[in-house]
């Protein structure tokens, strides 16, 4: 079954397939609602650097959620978008919010960084990853548009004003006056 089955609990304790039907993947509205909940949770509770990063992630998720079908059900990219909105982002922010503000923002905890810096690094990584996925989907759509334009140009010619059967006279039928 792979990682998608593992994510949605379709394997038993010994790794065998479960006979229970797989739950439906979350709807686009549920995915967006999850990031909006994080935005509400941080309002007035985090520094502007965190707020800006969470808003950036939320905008990309809002853009991507209705387009997840273009990535293919069960794709790693679709999973990354869903997991970011419903797990990775909320868990990162919740971990930071559980800390006392003075400790989180001033005390060095790892590699010379405060918890605030660690959170910002995590949010930057999530944001960059989502942006790459969004760009890939947009490139696919743009390439499809270009390919369709090439098809139309081959089928109907290169002039957008000439109709089939005209003698080079834009707007006239068959060149008759």
Rosetta blueprint (number, residue, H / E / L):
1 X L
2 X L
3 X H
4 X H
5 X H
6 X H
7 X H
8 X L
9 X L
10 X L
11 X E
12 X L
13 X L
14 X L
15 X L
16 X L
17 X E
18 X L
19 X L
20 X L
21 X L
22 X L
23 X L
24 X L
25 X L
26 X L
27 X L
28 X H
29 X H
30 X H
31 X H
32 X H
33 X H
34 X H
35 X H
36 X H
37 X H
38 X H
39 X H
40 X H
41 X H
42 X H
43 X L
44 X L
45 X L
46 X L
47 X L
48 X H
49 X H
50 X H
51 X H
52 X H
53 X H
54 X H
55 X H
56 X H
57 X H
58 X H
59 X H
60 X H
61 X H
62 X H
63 X H
64 X H
65 X H
66 X L
67 X L
68 X H
69 X H
70 X H
71 X H
72 X L
73 X L
74 X L
75 X L
76 X H
77 X H
78 X H
79 X H
80 X H
81 X H
82 X H
83 X H
84 X H
85 X H
86 X H
87 X H
88 X H
89 X H
90 X H
91 X H
92 X H
93 X H
94 X H
95 X H
96 X H
97 X H
98 X L
99 X L
100 X L
101 X H
102 X H
103 X H
104 X H
105 X H
106 X H
107 X L
108 X E
109 X E
110 X E
111 X L
112 X L
113 X E
114 X E
115 X H
116 X H
117 X H
118 X H
119 X H
120 X H
121 X H
122 X H
123 X H
124 X H
125 X H
126 X H
127 X H
128 X H
129 X H
130 X H
131 X H
132 X H
133 X H
134 X H
135 X H
136 X H
137 X H
138 X H
139 X H
140 X H
141 X H
142 X H
143 X H
144 X H
145 X H
146 X H
147 X H
148 X H
149 X H
150 X H
151 X H
152 X H
153 X H
154 X H
155 X H
156 X H
157 X L
158 X L
159 X L
160 X L
161 X L
162 X L
163 X L
164 X L
165 X L
166 X L
167 X L
168 X L
169 X L
170 X L
171 X L
172 X L
173 X L
174 X L
175 X L
176 X L
177 X L
